[in-house]
Amino acid sequence: MLNLLVKPALDALGDDTVLRYDLYRFAACLEGLVNRTRPVLFLEWEEHDRFWLDWCRAPGNFLEEEPIEVIDTFDELLRRYADEIRARGLILWDPAVPATCNAATTVCGCEGLLPVRSGSRTLERIRSLTGADVRLDLTGRFDGRGTVWQTGEPSTGSAKCDAYVWALVRCGEKAADDVLFFTLDGMSWAADRPYYPDLGNAFVPNMDYAVAKRAFVFDLFAFDDEAPSDDPEQTPGCDLAVMKRILRAAYEKSGGERIMTVCGFNPWHVKYTTHGGRGRHEPVEAEWQLTEVFSAYNCVKDADAVGYCGLGNASVWMHYPLAPRYENRRPAPPAGGYDPQKTYILFYVGDYDAAAWTARFIPRWAKDPLLGKNPLMWCFNPNLSDRIPMAFDYVYRNYTDRDYFAAGDSGAGYNNPRLLYPPRIHSDLPSGAEANVAHNLPYFERFDLSLIGFVINGTHPLDTRQKYDLARFAKGGVAYLGAGDAASVVNGVPFIPHTCDIAVEHTDPIKAAEAAAAWMKNAHPDKHFHVFRTILVSPSDHDRIFEELKRLVPNVELLDPFTFFAFLKQAVESGQTY
C-alpha cells in the first residue's frame, strides 16, 4: 500500500508560511524514515511528482500493482502515522540557531527522532494528534561559548558551528559515508526572506532522501576571508574549518577509496555572495570555491541549484529497479568524412548535473513536438541515477533515435578534476584520481556512455595528466570549459574547449544564434568545430537556434556527438584544425 498525501493538503495550509515549512519538512523526514526499505509514503508537491508516479505505475514498472490510498490533509497524515511518530519521538530544533534544523535532520536520519521547530504551532499540532514525546531538545544548547554541549570540546566561538560539531560528534559514525547533503538551514523561515514560501528553493522536499540515506546535513560558508553573512560575528574561516572536518570524517570512514556525493548547492540567492549584498564573492565564484572544497575530499555534487532546488519523493524513486545495462543511441555512419570546408557544431544540452533539475525538465521536453528533429547530446550526469533512477530508465526507453546521451559536468558527478591531484588545495589528502576513475567506470558501462559534454575545472587549467585520466572512462570525446585552449587528442581521445554559453532559459533563440555566430566569426574565425552550451533549453528552441545559425554562418552543420568527436579527432590528427 502506498499512502499518497495529495497536493491540496499543502495548499489547504493557507498563508501561514512557517506552518507550511514546518509541516512539510516534518512530513518529508517522516517519509524518508518509513520509505527506507520500501516505498509506503508519497508526498505530492508539484506536477512532475505525479508524472513520475504515473511512470512508476505504468505496465511492467515496479509500482504497477501497488494499491494507493489517498490522504487529504496533514492532520490525517499525522493520525495515520501516529503510532510510528510516537514510537520514534521528537527532536526540537532552535529557531535562534538555524543550524540546529540541519543538525536535527542529521539525527533524524541516524537515530529516527523526528525534527520539529521548538515553540511552534507545528509542535503543538503533532503532539496533540500523535501523543509523541520530545526525546531531545536543542533549544538554548549552543551559544558559541565554553564547551560544545554534550561533547567536552571547546566551543568554536560560533553557535552555528557548534551545532554542527555536536551533530558530527553524535552522528559521525552513524552517518553515511557515500552521501552528504548541503542544504539551506532553518533560517529560511526568517521574515526578511521573501523566498521562504517557495519550499523548493528552501530544499524542503529533498529531506526525505537525506533522511532515508542517513546523510549528514550541513550549510556552511566555503571562504575564510570574511565571516558568513548568516553569522557575521564568527571568526572568518570557522565555517570552512567545520565543513572540512565533516568532509574529512566521511572520507576517513570510506577509507578514501570511494567518491562521495554531496546533494545540494551553494544557497547564493540567500547568503554567502554579492547577491543582495550578503558577501564579497560573486555567485559563480562561490559555486566554484565550494566545488573545490568538495573535490579536495573526494566528493562530487548532485547540484540542486536555486530556481529548481526542490526534489521530492526520492526515497520512493531510489527503489526503482534499473536494468543492468542500457544501450545508447548510435548514428548511422556518415556518408563522407571530415570536410575542412564546413563548420561543425555540437550542442551541449544541459545543465543536468542535478537530480532536481533533471526530474523536472525531462517530462517537459518529452512532450516537445520537435524532439527528435535534430541530433542533440543530452548530458544527464549518470550519478543522478542513484536518486532518480526512474528518469534514466524513462529517457532510454522513450527518447528518439536522434537523442544521444553523454555525461555532463565532469562525468559521474560535478567536481573539479584538478583538486583530485596532489598537492590538493584545501586538503593534504593523497590523490583521488584512481578513486574517480573507479567511480565513473560502472556508470559509463551501465548507461553505454563514452562522452563527457562539459568538464568544469573552476579557475584551473585542464592539463594533460587530468585529460589522460578522463580518457580512461570517456573514451569517445570530452568537451570542457577552457577558453583559448587548442583542441587536442590525449590517450586516443579528442578534447575540445567550449566556444561559449548560449541560450540560457528564457533567452530569445534568435539572439542566442546571433551570439553564437558572433563568437564563430570574430573570436574563432579559423575554427571549424564548436561546442555551444545551452541551459534548460527545449528541443524546439534548439531547432530555432540552428535554423538561424544556418542563415548566419555558411556551411554550418549540426552533428550528433559521436560523429562530431570522430571528425574532430581526424582533424586534429591531420593538423587541419587547432
ChimeraX attribute file (.defattr): number of C-alpha atoms within 10 A of each C-alpha:
attribute: neighborCount
match mode: 1-to-1
recipient: residues
	/A:1	12
	/A:2	17
	/A:3	17
	/A:4	17
	/A:5	22
	/A:6	19
	/A:7	18
	/A:8	14
	/A:9	19
	/A:10	19
	/A:11	12
	/A:12	12
	/A:13	14
	/A:14	10
	/A:15	10
	/A:16	9
	/A:17	16
	/A:18	19
	/A:19	18
	/A:20	20
	/A:21	24
	/A:22	21
	/A:23	24
	/A:24	20
	/A:25	23
	/A:26	23
	/A:27	25
	/A:28	27
	/A:29	28
	/A:30	27
	/A:31	26
	/A:32	30
	/A:33	28
	/A:34	19
	/A:35	25
	/A:36	20
	/A:37	12
	/A:38	12
	/A:39	23
	/A:40	18
	/A:41	26
	/A:42	28
	/A:43	24
	/A:44	20
	/A:45	23
	/A:46	15
	/A:47	11
	/A:48	18
	/A:49	19
	/A:50	16
	/A:51	14
	/A:52	20
	/A:53	18
	/A:54	14
	/A:55	19
	/A:56	21
	/A:57	16
	/A:58	13
	/A:59	11
	/A:60	10
	/A:61	14
	/A:62	15
	/A:63	20
	/A:64	14
	/A:65	12
	/A:66	13
	/A:67	10
	/A:68	14
	/A:69	12
	/A:70	12
	/A:71	20
	/A:72	16
	/A:73	17
	/A:74	20
	/A:75	15
	/A:76	14
	/A:77	19
	/A:78	21
	/A:79	16
	/A:80	15
	/A:81	15
	/A:82	18
	/A:83	13
	/A:84	16
	/A:85	22
	/A:86	19
	/A:87	15
	/A:88	20
	/A:89	20
	/A:90	24
	/A:91	26
	/A:92	23
	/A:93	27
	/A:94	22
	/A:95	20
	/A:96	16
	/A:97	24
	/A:98	23
	/A:99	26
	/A:100	32
	/A:101	26
	/A:102	26
	/A:103	28
	/A:104	29
	/A:105	32
	/A:106	32
	/A:107	28
	/A:108	27
	/A:109	30
	/A:110	23
	/A:111	18
	/A:112	24
	/A:113	26
	/A:114	29
	/A:115	30
	/A:116	26
	/A:117	27
	/A:118	18
	/A:119	13
	/A:120	14
	/A:121	14
	/A:122	19
	/A:123	21
	/A:124	12
	/A:125	14
	/A:126	23
	/A:127	18
	/A:128	12
	/A:129	17
	/A:130	20
	/A:131	16
	/A:132	20
	/A:133	15
	/A:134	18
	/A:135	12
	/A:136	16
	/A:137	17
	/A:138	20
	/A:139	17
	/A:140	13
	/A:141	18
	/A:142	25
	/A:143	20
	/A:144	19
	/A:145	14
	/A:146	13
	/A:147	16
	/A:148	25
	/A:149	20
	/A:150	10
	/A:151	13
	/A:152	10
	/A:153	14
	/A:154	13
	/A:155	21
	/A:156	23
	/A:157	19
	/A:158	21
	/A:159	24
	/A:160	25
	/A:161	30
	/A:162	29
	/A:163	28
	/A:164	28
	/A:165	24
	/A:166	22
	/A:167	24
	/A:168	22
	/A:169	15
	/A:170	18
	/A:171	21
	/A:172	21
	/A:173	13
	/A:174	17
	/A:175	26
	/A:176	20
	/A:177	24
	/A:178	18
	/A:179	23
	/A:180	27
	/A:181	25
	/A:182	24
	/A:183	27
	/A:184	25
	/A:185	23
	/A:186	23
	/A:187	19
	/A:188	23
	/A:189	20
	/A:190	13
	/A:191	11
	/A:192	8
	/A:193	11
	/A:194	11
	/A:195	16
	/A:196	19
	/A:197	17
	/A:198	16
	/A:199	20
	/A:200	21
	/A:201	24
	/A:202	24
	/A:203	27
	/A:204	27
	/A:205	26
	/A:206	28
	/A:207	33
	/A:208	32
	/A:209	30
	/A:210	28
	/A:211	32
	/A:212	26
	/A:213	22
	/A:214	29
	/A:215	30
	/A:216	32
	/A:217	32
	/A:218	26
	/A:219	24
	/A:220	26
	/A:221	27
	/A:222	26
	/A:223	20
	/A:224	14
	/A:225	10
	/A:226	17
	/A:227	19
	/A:228	26
	/A:229	17
	/A:230	17
	/A:231	16
	/A:232	11
	/A:233	11
	/A:234	20
	/A:235	16
	/A:236	17
	/A:237	17
	/A:238	24
	/A:239	26
	/A:240	20
	/A:241	19
	/A:242	21
	/A:243	22
	/A:244	20
	/A:245	15
	/A:246	22
	/A:247	22
	/A:248	18
	/A:249	18
	/A:250	25
	/A:251	21
	/A:252	12
	/A:253	15
	/A:254	15
	/A:255	10
	/A:256	18
	/A:257	16
	/A:258	19
	/A:259	27
	/A:260	26
	/A:261	26
	/A:262	26
	/A:263	26
	/A:264	27
	/A:265	24
	/A:266	28
	/A:267	26
	/A:268	21
	/A:269	17
	/A:270	23
	/A:271	19
	/A:272	27
	/A:273	24
	/A:274	16
	/A:275	15
	/A:276	11
	/A:277	12
	/A:278	16
	/A:279	19
	/A:280	16
	/A:281	18
	/A:282	13
	/A:283	19
	/A:284	13
	/A:285	14
	/A:286	23
	/A:287	20
	/A:288	19
	/A:289	21
	/A:290	20
	/A:291	26
	/A:292	26
	/A:293	24
	/A:294	26
	/A:295	27
	/A:296	30
	/A:297	30
	/A:298	26
	/A:299	29
	/A:300	27
	/A:301	28
	/A:302	30
	/A:303	27
	/A:304	28
	/A:305	23
	/A:306	19
	/A:307	12
	/A:308	18
	/A:309	26
	/A:310	26
	/A:311	29
	/A:312	27
	/A:313	27
	/A:314	27
	/A:315	31
	/A:316	28
	/A:317	22
	/A:318	22
	/A:319	20
	/A:320	22
	/A:321	12
	/A:322	15
	/A:323	10
	/A:324	8
	/A:325	13
	/A:326	16
	/A:327	13
	/A:328	17
	/A:329	17
	/A:330	15
	/A:331	16
	/A:332	7
	/A:333	9
	/A:334	9
	/A:335	5
	/A:336	6
	/A:337	11
	/A:338	16
	/A:339	11
	/A:340	14
	/A:341	10
	/A:342	14
	/A:343	18
	/A:344	23
	/A:345	21
	/A:346	23
	/A:347	25
	/A:348	24
	/A:349	25
	/A:350	24
	/A:351	22
	/A:352	26
	/A:353	27
	/A:354	29
	/A:355	30
	/A:356	28
	/A:357	22
	/A:358	23
	/A:359	26
	/A:360	20
	/A:361	16
	/A:362	20
	/A:363	17
	/A:364	11
	/A:365	17
	/A:366	18
	/A:367	11
	/A:368	13
	/A:369	11
	/A:370	15
	/A:371	21
	/A:372	16
	/A:373	15
	/A:374	17
	/A:375	22
	/A:376	23
	/A:377	25
	/A:378	21
	/A:379	24
	/A:380	30
	/A:381	29
	/A:382	28
	/A:383	26
	/A:384	26
	/A:385	21
	/A:386	18
	/A:387	24
	/A:388	26
	/A:389	22
	/A:390	24
	/A:391	24
	/A:392	22
	/A:393	18
	/A:394	16
	/A:395	17
	/A:396	18
	/A:397	11
	/A:398	11
	/A:399	16
	/A:400	15
	/A:401	15
	/A:402	17
	/A:403	23
	/A:404	21
	/A:405	28
	/A:406	30
	/A:407	31
	/A:408	31
	/A:409	32
	/A:410	25
	/A:411	34
	/A:412	29
	/A:413	28
	/A:414	27
	/A:415	30
	/A:416	26
	/A:417	27
	/A:418	24
	/A:419	26
	/A:420	25
	/A:421	18
	/A:422	15
	/A:423	14
	/A:424	19
	/A:425	16
	/A:426	17
	/A:427	16
	/A:428	11
	/A:429	18
	/A:430	14
	/A:431	18
	/A:432	24
	/A:433	21
	/A:434	15
	/A:435	15
	/A:436	26
	/A:437	20
	/A:438	16
	/A:439	20
	/A:440	23
	/A:441	17
	/A:442	17
	/A:443	21
	/A:444	22
	/A:445	15
	/A:446	16
	/A:447	22
	/A:448	16
	/A:449	25
	/A:450	22
	/A:451	28
	/A:452	31
	/A:453	34
	/A:454	27
	/A:455	24
	/A:456	22
	/A:457	22
	/A:458	21
	/A:459	14
	/A:460	13
	/A:461	15
	/A:462	20
	/A:463	10
	/A:464	13
	/A:465	13
	/A:466	16
	/A:467	20
	/A:468	16
	/A:469	17
	/A:470	26
	/A:471	23
	/A:472	17
	/A:473	24
	/A:474	26
	/A:475	17
	/A:476	22
	/A:477	27
	/A:478	28
	/A:479	26
	/A:480	22
	/A:481	24
	/A:482	20
	/A:483	12
	/A:484	11
	/A:485	15
	/A:486	13
	/A:487	20
	/A:488	20
	/A:489	20
	/A:490	17
	/A:491	13
	/A:492	14
	/A:493	22
	/A:494	27
	/A:495	24
	/A:496	26
	/A:497	24
	/A:498	26
	/A:499	24
	/A:500	17
	/A:501	17
	/A:502	22
	/A:503	23
	/A:504	16
	/A:505	13
	/A:506	10
	/A:507	12
	/A:508	15
	/A:509	23
	/A:510	17
	/A:511	14
	/A:512	23
	/A:513	24
	/A:514	18
	/A:515	16
	/A:516	24
	/A:517	19
	/A:518	15
	/A:519	15
	/A:520	20
	/A:521	13
	/A:522	9
	/A:523	12
	/A:524	15
	/A:525	10
	/A:526	12
	/A:527	18
	/A:528	20
	/A:529	27
	/A:530	24
	/A:531	23
	/A:532	19
	/A:533	22
	/A:534	20
	/A:535	16
	/A:536	18
	/A:537	21
	/A:538	22
	/A:539	22
	/A:540	18
	/A:541	20
	/A:542	23
	/A:543	18
	/A:544	16
	/A:545	21
	/A:546	23
	/A:547	14
	/A:548	17
	/A:549	23
	/A:550	15
	/A:551	12
	/A:552	16
	/A:553	18
	/A:554	11
	/A:555	12
	/A:556	18
	/A:557	17
	/A:558	18
	/A:559	20
	/A:560	21
	/A:561	29
	/A:562	20
	/A:563	20
	/A:564	21
	/A:565	23
	/A:566	16
	/A:567	20
	/A:568	27
	/A:569	24
	/A:570	17
	/A:571	21
	/A:572	17
	/A:573	14
	/A:574	9
	/A:575	9
	/A:576	12
	/A:577	18
	/A:578	15
